[in-house]
Amino acid sequence: MERRKLLKLLAFAGIGASAATKSLAGPVRRGARAPGKPIVLYCDLAVDPKREQEMLDAFHDHFKPAAESFRGRGYVDLKMLKLRSVVQGGPAPAPGINYRFQLTYESEEQRQRWIHSEIHQKNWPLIENTVLNKDYLVLLTDSV
């Protein structure tokens, strides 16, 4: 049956085209990173409350523009998030954790090129030097 007729038949039966094309594409392997899905890195930071504005200025004025210069070389997004409260569950973040840094890249290989770049080496210490504990939690995740 040709694809157009199949899609019309599925639409008539109430099955969406995206579900139909996914089923036609075959099964997705569990545990495998889906192509086109980025990686996301999280760092939980205990920023010194006395140096909070210094960190925010460094992030917005130096680090983020430097990271954005890697657009087209794997960079997707970058955020600095201030912890407001734990709404549910536990454990809570470690004592003193007040920020979460979130970096999204197309792949871990591209992120590695970024962190070894001269521009990263120059700008990351502007943020890292404002944290109370440099043994911060770093999580690398795959978008699924």
Backbone as CSV, one residue per row, in Angstrom:
resi,resn,N_x,N_y,N_z,CA_x,CA_y,CA_z,C_x,C_y,C_z
1,MET,0.867,-1.171,0.000,0.000,0.000,0.000,0.908,1.227,0.000
2,GLU,0.586,2.211,-0.837,1.453,3.379,-0.851,1.242,4.225,0.394
3,ARG,2.269,4.984,0.754,2.325,5.711,2.019,1.149,6.680,2.191
4,ARG,0.800,7.434,1.163,-0.283,8.424,1.259,-1.608,7.741,1.613
5,LYS,-1.912,6.625,0.951,-3.145,5.897,1.255,-3.123,5.360,2.678
6,LEU,-1.945,4.864,3.109,-1.811,4.340,4.454,-2.059,5.445,5.488
7,LEU,-1.491,6.627,5.280,-1.681,7.740,6.212,-3.140,8.191,6.262
8,LYS,-3.812,8.224,5.107,-5.236,8.572,5.087,-6.053,7.542,5.864
9,LEU,-5.718,6.277,5.658,-6.422,5.214,6.363,-6.201,5.324,7.870
10,LEU,-4.964,5.594,8.280,-4.657,5.738,9.695,-5.342,6.967,10.291
11,ALA,-5.395,8.063,9.527,-6.081,9.273,10.004,-7.562,8.987,10.188
12,PHE,-8.151,8.252,9.264,-9.551,7.881,9.361,-9.785,6.999,10.588
13,ALA,-8.786,6.147,10.891,-8.908,5.250,12.037,-8.591,5.949,13.358
14,GLY,-8.132,7.203,13.276,-7.849,7.967,14.497,-6.432,7.821,15.017
15,ILE,-5.536,7.315,14.200,-4.137,7.184,14.597,-3.373,8.330,13.955
16,GLY,-2.620,9.084,14.749,-1.868,10.233,14.242,-0.768,9.824,13.298
17,ALA,-0.421,10.715,12.391,0.632,10.446,11.412,1.974,10.210,12.087
18,SER,2.264,10.938,13.161,3.568,10.746,13.796,3.658,9.357,14.421
19,ALA,2.581,8.874,15.010,2.586,7.523,15.566,2.752,6.499,14.453
20,ALA,2.105,6.742,13.334,2.206,5.811,12.216,3.614,5.775,11.655
21,THR,4.231,6.936,11.464,5.567,6.939,10.897,6.571,6.375,11.873
22,LYS,6.363,6.556,13.174,7.261,5.947,14.159,7.173,4.435,14.078
23,SER,5.959,3.905,13.958,5.822,2.455,13.897,6.388,1.910,12.597
24,LEU,6.341,2.692,11.522,6.909,2.252,10.256,8.432,2.282,10.300
25,ALA,8.997,3.136,11.157,10.446,3.273,11.237,11.099,2.128,12.003
26,GLY,10.341,1.380,12.750,10.897,0.259,13.501,11.126,0.623,14.954
27,PRO,11.520,-0.353,15.759,11.683,-0.127,17.193,12.922,0.717,17.507
28,VAL,12.849,1.444,18.616,13.981,2.205,19.111,14.653,1.365,20.183
29,ARG,15.982,1.244,20.103,16.712,0.443,21.085,16.753,1.163,22.421
30,ARG,16.423,0.449,23.503,16.501,1.026,24.847,17.961,1.207,25.228
31,GLY,18.232,2.333,25.905,19.580,2.598,26.360,20.445,3.303,25.330
32,ALA,20.046,3.279,24.079,20.818,3.951,23.041,20.403,5.419,22.982
33,ARG,21.376,6.297,22.786,21.084,7.719,22.676,20.472,7.962,21.303
34,ALA,19.286,8.545,21.277,18.592,8.796,20.024,19.347,9.849,19.223
35,PRO,19.485,9.647,17.917,20.181,10.634,17.101,19.454,11.974,17.146
36,GLY,20.224,13.038,17.185,19.628,14.364,17.212,19.196,14.818,18.592
37,LYS,19.413,14.001,19.610,19.043,14.360,20.980,20.285,14.895,21.686
38,PRO,20.197,16.071,22.268,21.379,16.669,22.898,21.699,16.077,24.260
39,ILE,22.858,16.462,24.775,23.237,16.148,26.150,22.983,17.409,26.978
40,VAL,22.727,17.226,28.256,22.529,18.352,29.163,23.398,18.114,30.384
41,LEU,24.194,19.121,30.733,25.073,19.052,31.886,24.525,19.973,32.968
42,TYR,24.493,19.477,34.197,24.036,20.263,35.346,25.167,20.349,36.363
43,CYS,25.373,21.536,36.929,26.301,21.720,38.045,25.517,22.388,39.164
44,ASP,25.504,21.762,40.332,24.857,22.358,41.501,25.906,23.145,42.267
45,LEU,25.712,24.454,42.345,26.735,25.352,42.876,26.301,26.021,44.168
46,ALA,27.227,26.104,45.105,27.030,26.866,46.339,27.774,28.187,46.151
47,VAL,27.087,29.150,45.562,27.698,30.449,45.315,27.712,31.234,46.626
48,ASP,28.863,31.830,46.922,29.010,32.661,48.115,27.984,33.789,48.042
49,PRO,27.063,33.880,49.002,26.036,34.936,48.957,26.626,36.339,48.832
50,LYS,27.831,36.571,49.367,28.472,37.883,49.264,28.980,38.159,47.854
51,ARG,29.113,37.100,47.046,29.663,37.246,45.691,28.629,36.914,44.612
52,GLU,27.375,36.808,45.019,26.312,36.418,44.095,26.213,37.359,42.894
53,GLN,26.221,38.664,43.122,26.106,39.611,42.007,27.323,39.536,41.099
54,GLU,28.482,39.327,41.689,29.709,39.155,40.896,29.566,37.952,39.963
55,MET,29.033,36.828,40.494,28.847,35.629,39.677,27.842,35.893,38.562
56,LEU,26.724,36.545,38.889,25.700,36.817,37.879,26.231,37.737,36.782
57,ASP,26.992,38.757,37.167,27.592,39.648,36.164,28.558,38.877,35.272
58,ALA,29.392,38.030,35.874,30.335,37.227,35.094,29.596,36.291,34.143
59,PHE,28.514,35.691,34.624,27.730,34.785,33.778,27.130,35.525,32.592
60,HIS,26.401,36.611,32.870,25.685,37.321,31.804,26.590,38.133,30.883
61,ASP,27.643,38.721,31.433,28.475,39.627,30.640,29.660,38.944,29.965
62,HIS,30.104,37.797,30.486,31.305,37.157,29.949,31.072,35.707,29.521
63,PHE,30.631,34.864,30.484,30.565,33.439,30.197,29.516,33.099,29.132
64,LYS,28.305,33.599,29.293,27.249,33.260,28.332,27.579,33.750,26.922
65,PRO,28.042,34.999,26.736,28.431,35.400,25.371,29.559,34.529,24.801
66,ALA,30.497,34.122,25.655,31.574,33.238,25.191,30.995,31.896,24.736
67,ALA,30.088,31.346,25.541,29.467,30.058,25.187,28.671,30.176,23.891
68,GLU,27.944,31.272,23.745,27.132,31.474,22.535,27.987,31.607,21.282
69,SER,29.265,31.940,21.443,30.154,32.013,20.277,30.393,30.619,19.689
70,PHE,29.996,29.564,20.418,30.117,28.194,19.923,28.828,27.709,19.244
71,ARG,27.902,28.621,19.000,26.703,28.286,18.229,27.174,27.812,16.850
72,GLY,26.611,26.730,16.383,27.076,26.151,15.123,28.204,25.144,15.327
73,ARG,28.722,25.066,16.543,29.760,24.085,16.883,29.301,23.231,18.051
74,GLY,27.975,23.032,18.151,27.423,22.142,19.161,26.636,22.816,20.261
75,TYR,26.911,24.104,20.514,26.197,24.816,21.575,24.702,24.879,21.258
76,VAL,23.867,24.572,22.268,22.413,24.672,22.120,21.855,25.725,23.069
77,ASP,22.182,25.625,24.371,21.570,26.520,25.355,22.404,26.530,26.626
78,LEU,22.243,27.610,27.395,22.940,27.757,28.664,22.051,28.550,29.604
79,LYS,21.923,28.070,30.843,21.108,28.767,31.846,21.794,28.711,33.192
80,MET,21.576,29.755,33.973,21.957,29.763,35.379,20.643,29.895,36.127
81,LEU,20.324,28.915,36.956,19.040,28.858,37.646,19.246,29.028,39.141
82,LYS,18.469,29.904,39.752,18.565,30.103,41.194,17.539,29.208,41.878
83,LEU,18.008,28.419,42.839,17.121,27.512,43.569,16.158,28.324,44.420
84,ARG,14.872,28.064,44.235,13.846,28.746,45.019,13.441,27.897,46.212
85,SER,12.995,26.675,45.948,12.571,25.800,47.035,12.446,24.373,46.515
86,VAL,12.447,23.432,47.434,12.154,22.039,47.106,10.651,21.895,47.261
87,VAL,9.980,21.534,46.198,8.524,21.433,46.219,8.073,20.052,46.671
88,GLN,8.832,19.031,46.289,8.419,17.667,46.623,9.631,16.754,46.618
89,GLY,9.583,15.749,47.452,10.584,14.692,47.429,11.906,15.065,48.073
90,GLY,12.821,14.160,47.961,14.130,14.345,48.544,15.094,13.352,47.951
91,PRO,16.313,13.441,48.256,16.883,14.381,49.218,16.975,15.783,48.631
92,ALA,16.997,16.750,49.510,17.177,18.135,49.106,18.618,18.319,48.634
93,PRO,18.876,19.365,47.872,20.271,19.638,47.489,21.144,19.788,48.730
94,ALA,22.413,19.577,48.555,23.355,19.707,49.669,23.263,21.110,50.273
95,PRO,23.598,21.236,51.541,23.530,22.547,52.195,24.346,23.596,51.434
96,GLY,23.773,24.773,51.299,24.455,25.880,50.639,24.243,25.952,49.136
97,ILE,23.703,24.889,48.526,23.482,24.916,47.071,22.391,25.935,46.788
98,ASN,22.728,26.948,45.995,21.755,27.990,45.699,21.598,28.247,44.197
99,TYR,22.411,27.599,43.365,22.302,27.760,41.907,22.497,26.427,41.215
100,ARG,21.844,26.287,40.068,22.076,25.154,39.168,22.444,25.740,37.810
101,PHE,23.602,25.342,37.341,24.110,25.716,36.026,23.657,24.631,35.066
102,GLN,23.110,25.016,33.923,22.596,24.038,32.951,23.138,24.369,31.572
103,LEU,23.854,23.433,30.973,24.456,23.614,29.650,23.973,22.504,28.727
104,THR,23.470,22.878,27.569,22.983,21.904,26.588,23.857,21.980,25.341
105,TYR,24.327,20.814,24.920,25.162,20.693,23.724,24.613,19.581,22.845
106,GLU,24.913,19.646,21.554,24.446,18.615,20.625,25.053,17.250,20.948
107,SER,26.287,17.228,21.483,26.929,15.963,21.839,27.973,16.212,22.925
108,GLU,28.359,15.156,23.612,29.406,15.257,24.628,30.750,15.579,23.982
109,GLU,30.995,15.063,22.795,32.245,15.343,22.101,32.382,16.843,21.823
110,GLN,31.291,17.483,21.398,31.325,18.923,21.132,31.474,19.717,22.423
111,ARG,30.855,19.247,23.507,31.007,19.934,24.794,32.453,19.846,25.255
112,GLN,33.095,18.709,25.035,34.497,18.567,25.404,35.386,19.568,24.650
113,ARG,35.094,19.786,23.370,35.849,20.783,22.604,35.668,22.168,23.214
114,TRP,34.428,22.474,23.651,34.152,23.763,24.284,34.932,23.910,25.585
115,ILE,34.872,22.914,26.470,35.519,23.089,27.781,37.043,23.125,27.679
116,HIS,37.605,22.581,26.611,39.053,22.637,26.429,39.485,23.858,25.614
117,SER,38.536,24.673,25.196,38.870,25.861,24.406,39.476,26.940,25.295
118,GLU,40.266,27.792,24.691,40.897,28.894,25.407,39.857,29.849,25.992
119,ILE,38.782,30.109,25.252,37.745,31.038,25.720,37.013,30.500,26.951
120,HIS,36.788,29.184,27.010,36.176,28.576,28.200,37.151,28.653,29.371
121,GLN,38.409,28.303,29.125,39.426,28.321,30.176,39.578,29.718,30.782
122,LYS,39.349,30.737,29.987,39.445,32.121,30.459,38.211,32.538,31.257
123,ASN,37.022,32.078,30.850,35.777,32.587,31.424,35.166,31.748,32.540
124,TRP,35.366,30.425,32.560,34.771,29.602,33.619,35.261,30.006,35.007
125,PRO,36.550,30.314,35.204,37.005,30.713,36.545,36.281,31.952,37.095
126,LEU,35.750,32.799,36.239,34.997,33.966,36.709,33.775,33.533,37.518
127,ILE,33.214,32.398,37.164,32.066,31.845,37.891,32.560,30.940,39.016
128,GLU,33.451,30.030,38.676,33.902,29.038,39.655,34.559,29.678,40.882
129,ASN,35.214,30.794,40.710,35.876,31.451,41.838,34.888,32.069,42.829
130,THR,33.601,32.095,42.496,32.598,32.636,43.423,31.897,31.543,44.233
131,VAL,32.222,30.273,43.972,31.567,29.189,44.711,32.353,28.852,45.971
132,LEU,31.626,28.407,46.981,32.234,28.084,48.269,32.927,26.728,48.270
133,ASN,32.455,25.799,47.413,32.985,24.440,47.380,33.197,24.043,45.926
134,LYS,34.440,23.864,45.527,34.738,23.518,44.129,34.569,22.031,43.837
135,ASP,34.152,21.270,44.828,33.839,19.857,44.636,32.329,19.721,44.423
136,TYR,31.792,20.496,43.500,30.349,20.540,43.261,29.893,19.353,42.416
137,LEU,28.617,19.020,42.572,28.011,17.922,41.831,27.862,18.322,40.365
138,VAL,28.312,17.440,39.470,28.177,17.648,38.029,27.475,16.415,37.477
139,LEU,26.338,16.628,36.824,25.571,15.537,36.225,25.552,15.706,34.713
140,LEU,25.868,14.654,33.987,25.781,14.649,32.536,24.612,13.761,32.158
141,THR,23.664,14.299,31.402,22.457,13.551,31.054,22.249,13.531,29.547
142,ASP,21.518,12.543,29.083,21.116,12.436,27.693,19.642,12.791,27.564
143,SER,19.293,13.623,26.601,17.881,13.851,26.307,17.347,12.589,25.651
144,VAL,16.144,12.198,26.044,15.563,10.968,25.491,14.200,11.238,24.895
